[in-house]
Amino acid sequence: LLKNRGQTVGKLAAGTKIVSRDDGQILPLAPLVIKRTIIMGLICQIPILGGLIALANALAIFRGNHQCLHDDIAGTKVVQVT
């Protein structure tokens, strides 16, 4: 689903998908997973600081653009599927 449609099971149920912030296209799977999941996961493993970054990542959804830190790192955005 993520490779072909830009959706996880949860995003499919919610009617959303992950696309490039620049052109709105679905991103290749490997860079998407590396940037959105692995990099953020490694950063969050840093003692004390990692927990604060994980909290900041979750709270970033309340910013004006409604994007988390992993979206900033990966250059992605979540959009509604029409």
KESEKOL-427917 format. One line per 10 residues: their letters; for each residue z, x, y negated of N, C-alpha, C, O. Coordinates in nm, 3 decimals, always signed. Example, Ala and Ser with C-alpha at 12.3 -4.5 7.8 and 13.67 -1.06 7.14 Angstrom:
# KESEKOL-427917
as) +0.780:+1.319:+0.569:+0.780:+1.230:+0.450:+0.780:+1.320:+0.330:+0.846:+1.424:+0.332 ~ +0.708:+1.285:+0.225:+0.714:+1.367:+0.106:+0.787:+1.290:-0.003:+0.804:+1.341:-0.114 .
END
This chain:
# KESEKOL-427917
llknrgqtvg) +0.000:+0.081:+0.121:+0.000:+0.000:+0.000:+0.000:+0.085:-0.127:-0.075:+0.058:-0.220 ~ +0.085:+0.188:-0.128:+0.096:+0.271:-0.248:-0.034:+0.346:-0.275:-0.076:+0.357:-0.390 ~ -0.096:+0.397:-0.171:-0.220:+0.473:-0.187:-0.336:+0.385:-0.233:-0.411:+0.422:-0.324 ~ -0.351:+0.270:-0.172:-0.469:+0.186:-0.198:-0.450:+0.086:-0.311:-0.546:+0.052:-0.381 ~ -0.326:+0.037:-0.330:-0.304:-0.068:-0.427:-0.206:-0.032:-0.537:-0.189:-0.108:-0.632 ~ -0.141:+0.085:-0.526:-0.042:+0.124:-0.626:+0.084:+0.042:-0.618:+0.155:+0.025:-0.717 ~ +0.114:-0.010:-0.499:+0.230:-0.097:-0.481:+0.314:-0.053:-0.363:+0.262:-0.006:-0.261 ~ +0.446:-0.068:-0.378:+0.537:-0.060:-0.265:+0.558:-0.203:-0.217:+0.505:-0.296:-0.278 ~ +0.631:-0.222:-0.111:+0.657:-0.358:-0.063:+0.731:-0.439:-0.171:+0.700:-0.556:-0.193 ~ +0.827:-0.375:-0.236:+0.902:-0.442:-0.343:+0.815:-0.479:-0.460:+0.828:-0.588:-0.517 .
klaagtkivs) +0.725:-0.390:-0.498:+0.635:-0.418:-0.610:+0.535:-0.527:-0.572:+0.497:-0.607:-0.657 ~ +0.493:-0.531:-0.447:+0.405:-0.637:-0.400:+0.475:-0.772:-0.413:+0.416:-0.869:-0.461 ~ +0.601:-0.778:-0.371:+0.678:-0.902:-0.381:+0.702:-0.942:-0.526:+0.705:-1.061:-0.558 ~ +0.720:-0.843:-0.614:+0.747:-0.871:-0.755:+0.619:-0.896:-0.836:+0.626:-0.940:-0.950 ~ +0.503:-0.868:-0.776:+0.377:-0.888:-0.846:+0.349:-0.780:-0.950:+0.290:-0.807:-1.054 ~ +0.391:-0.656:-0.920:+0.367:-0.544:-1.010:+0.301:-0.430:-0.934:+0.298:-0.430:-0.811 ~ +0.249:-0.331:-1.008:+0.193:-0.212:-0.945:+0.208:-0.093:-1.039:+0.232:-0.110:-1.158 ~ +0.195:+0.028:-0.983:+0.208:+0.153:-1.056:+0.068:+0.202:-1.090:-0.017:+0.214:-1.003 ~ +0.046:+0.232:-1.219:-0.084:+0.283:-1.263:-0.062:+0.401:-1.358:+0.049:+0.425:-1.405 ~ -0.169:+0.473:-1.386:-0.165:+0.583:-1.482:-0.139:+0.528:-1.622:-0.197:+0.427:-1.662 .
rddgqilpla) -0.052:+0.594:-1.695:-0.022:+0.552:-1.832:-0.145:+0.572:-1.921:-0.163:+0.498:-2.018 ~ -0.230:+0.669:-1.889:-0.344:+0.702:-1.974:-0.461:+0.606:-1.958:-0.514:+0.554:-2.057 ~ -0.503:+0.581:-1.833:-0.624:+0.501:-1.814:-0.605:+0.376:-1.729:-0.701:+0.302:-1.707 ~ -0.483:+0.351:-1.681:-0.456:+0.229:-1.605:-0.508:+0.230:-1.463:-0.508:+0.126:-1.397 ~ -0.553:+0.345:-1.414:-0.605:+0.356:-1.278:-0.494:+0.390:-1.180:-0.392:+0.448:-1.218 ~ -0.514:+0.355:-1.054:-0.421:+0.391:-0.948:-0.431:+0.541:-0.925:-0.541:+0.596:-0.916 ~ -0.317:+0.607:-0.917:-0.312:+0.753:-0.902:-0.323:+0.793:-0.756:-0.289:+0.716:-0.667 ~ -0.371:+0.915:-0.730:-0.374:+0.966:-0.593:-0.231:+0.971:-0.536:-0.135:+0.995:-0.610 ~ -0.217:+0.949:-0.408:-0.087:+0.936:-0.344:+0.002:+1.060:-0.357:+0.118:+1.049:-0.396 ~ -0.051:+1.178:-0.324:+0.032:+1.299:-0.323:+0.093:+1.329:-0.459:+0.215:+1.347:-0.467 .
plvikrtiim) +0.016:+1.336:-0.568:+0.078:+1.362:-0.698:+0.176:+1.253:-0.739:+0.279:+1.281:-0.801 ~ +0.144:+1.130:-0.705:+0.232:+1.018:-0.739:+0.368:+1.033:-0.672:+0.472:+1.020:-0.738 ~ +0.369:+1.061:-0.544:+0.495:+1.075:-0.471:+0.570:+1.200:-0.516:+0.692:+1.196:-0.533 ~ +0.498:+1.309:-0.535:+0.564:+1.432:-0.578:+0.630:+1.414:-0.714:+0.746:+1.450:-0.732 ~ +0.557:+1.360:-0.809:+0.609:+1.347:-0.945:+0.715:+1.238:-0.959:+0.816:+1.259:-1.026 ~ +0.693:+1.123:-0.898:+0.787:+1.011:-0.916:+0.910:+1.022:-0.827:+1.018:+0.979:-0.868 ~ +0.896:+1.078:-0.709:+1.006:+1.075:-0.613:+1.069:+1.211:-0.588:+1.189:+1.228:-0.603 ~ +0.988:+1.307:-0.550:+1.042:+1.436:-0.508:+1.103:+1.513:-0.625:+1.215:+1.563:-0.613 ~ +1.032:+1.523:-0.737:+1.086:+1.598:-0.851:+1.215:+1.535:-0.900:+1.314:+1.605:-0.923 ~ +1.216:+1.403:-0.916:+1.338:+1.336:-0.963:+1.449:+1.350:-0.861:+1.565:+1.368:-0.898 .
glicqipilg) +1.417:+1.343:-0.734:+1.517:+1.360:-0.629:+1.580:+1.498:-0.631:+1.701:+1.512:-0.613 ~ +1.499:+1.601:-0.654:+1.551:+1.737:-0.663:+1.639:+1.755:-0.786:+1.745:+1.817:-0.779 ~ +1.595:+1.701:-0.898:+1.674:+1.711:-1.021:+1.810:+1.644:-1.003:+1.912:+1.695:-1.050 ~ +1.812:+1.532:-0.935:+1.937:+1.457:-0.916:+2.033:+1.525:-0.819:+2.148:+1.483:-0.808 ~ +1.989:+1.630:-0.751:+2.076:+1.703:-0.659:+2.161:+1.809:-0.731:+2.251:+1.867:-0.670 ~ +2.132:+1.834:-0.857:+2.210:+1.932:-0.934:+2.352:+1.877:-0.951:+2.370:+1.765:-1.000 ~ +2.453:+1.954:-0.912:+2.591:+1.905:-0.924:+2.624:+1.862:-1.068:+2.588:+1.930:-1.164 ~ +2.692:+1.752:-1.080:+2.737:+1.688:-1.203:+2.620:+1.646:-1.293:+2.604:+1.528:-1.322 ~ +2.541:+1.740:-1.336:+2.427:+1.710:-1.423:+2.329:+1.614:-1.356:+2.273:+1.526:-1.421 ~ +2.307:+1.632:-1.227:+2.214:+1.546:-1.153:+2.256:+1.400:-1.155:+2.173:+1.311:-1.168 .
glialanala) +2.386:+1.377:-1.142:+2.436:+1.239:-1.148:+2.414:+1.177:-1.284:+2.381:+1.059:-1.294 ~ +2.432:+1.255:-1.388:+2.408:+1.205:-1.524:+2.260:+1.177:-1.547:+2.225:+1.079:-1.613 ~ +2.175:+1.262:-1.494:+2.031:+1.240:-1.507:+1.988:+1.117:-1.428:+1.904:+1.040:-1.475 ~ +2.045:+1.096:-1.310:+2.015:+0.977:-1.231:+2.056:+0.851:-1.307:+1.984:+0.751:-1.307 ~ +2.171:+0.856:-1.371:+2.217:+0.742:-1.451:+2.123:+0.719:-1.569:+2.085:+0.605:-1.598 ~ +2.086:+0.826:-1.637:+1.993:+0.815:-1.750:+1.859:+0.759:-1.704:+1.798:+0.679:-1.775 ~ +1.814:+0.799:-1.585:+1.689:+0.748:-1.529:+1.696:+0.596:-1.512:+1.603:+0.525:-1.548 ~ +1.805:+0.549:-1.456:+1.820:+0.404:-1.434:+1.834:+0.328:-1.566:+1.778:+0.219:-1.581 ~ +1.908:+0.384:-1.659:+1.931:+0.315:-1.786:+1.809:+0.319:-1.878:+1.799:+0.239:-1.971 ~ +1.717:+0.412:-1.854:+1.598:+0.424:-1.938:+1.512:+0.298:-1.933:+1.429:+0.278:-2.022 .
ifrgnhqclh) +1.528:+0.215:-1.833:+1.450:+0.091:-1.823:+1.476:-0.001:-1.942:+1.395:-0.089:-1.972 ~ +1.588:+0.019:-2.009:+1.624:-0.064:-2.123:+1.566:-0.012:-2.255:+1.593:-0.069:-2.361 ~ +1.488:+0.096:-2.250:+1.422:+0.145:-2.371:+1.313:+0.047:-2.413:+1.281:-0.046:-2.339 ~ +1.259:+0.067:-2.530:+1.156:-0.021:-2.583:+1.032:-0.030:-2.495:+0.971:-0.136:-2.486 ~ +0.993:+0.082:-2.430:+0.873:+0.080:-2.348:+0.902:+0.042:-2.202:+0.809:+0.032:-2.122 ~ +1.029:+0.019:-2.168:+1.071:-0.025:-2.034:+1.026:+0.070:-1.923:+0.992:+0.025:-1.814 ~ +1.025:+0.200:-1.951:+0.987:+0.298:-1.851:+1.106:+0.388:-1.819:+1.182:+0.426:-1.907 ~ +1.120:+0.421:-1.692:+1.226:+0.512:-1.650:+1.180:+0.656:-1.669:+1.063:+0.682:-1.698 ~ +1.273:+0.750:-1.652:+1.240:+0.891:-1.669:+1.135:+0.937:-1.568:+1.050:+1.020:-1.601 ~ +1.141:+0.883:-1.445:+1.040:+0.924:-1.346:+0.900:+0.878:-1.387:+0.801:+0.941:-1.348 .
ddiagtkvvq) +0.889:+0.772:-1.465:+0.759:+0.731:-1.518:+0.710:+0.831:-1.623:+0.591:+0.863:-1.628 ~ +0.802:+0.881:-1.706:+0.766:+0.982:-1.805:+0.719:+1.109:-1.737:+0.619:+1.169:-1.779 ~ +0.790:+1.152:-1.633:+0.754:+1.274:-1.560:+0.616:+1.260:-1.495:+0.534:+1.352:-1.501 ~ +0.590:+1.145:-1.435:+0.466:+1.125:-1.359:+0.350:+1.074:-1.445:+0.236:+1.074:-1.399 ~ +0.377:+1.031:-1.568:+0.270:+0.977:-1.651:+0.222:+0.842:-1.600:+0.102:+0.812:-1.603 ~ +0.318:+0.760:-1.553:+0.283:+0.630:-1.496:+0.348:+0.518:-1.576:+0.434:+0.541:-1.661 ~ +0.303:+0.397:-1.547:+0.368:+0.277:-1.599:+0.355:+0.169:-1.492:+0.267:+0.174:-1.406 ~ +0.443:+0.072:-1.498:+0.441:-0.040:-1.404:+0.386:-0.161:-1.480:+0.434:-0.195:-1.588 ~ +0.286:-0.224:-1.423:+0.221:-0.338:-1.487:+0.222:-0.459:-1.394:+0.236:-0.446:-1.272 ~ +0.208:-0.576:-1.452:+0.197:-0.700:-1.376:+0.059:-0.708:-1.312:-0.041:-0.668:-1.373 .
vt) +0.053:-0.758:-1.190:-0.074:-0.779:-1.121:-0.122:-0.919:-1.155:-0.046:-1.016:-1.148 ~ -0.249:-0.929:-1.193:-0.301:-1.061:-1.229:-0.384:-1.118:-1.117:-0.437:-1.229:-1.129 .
END
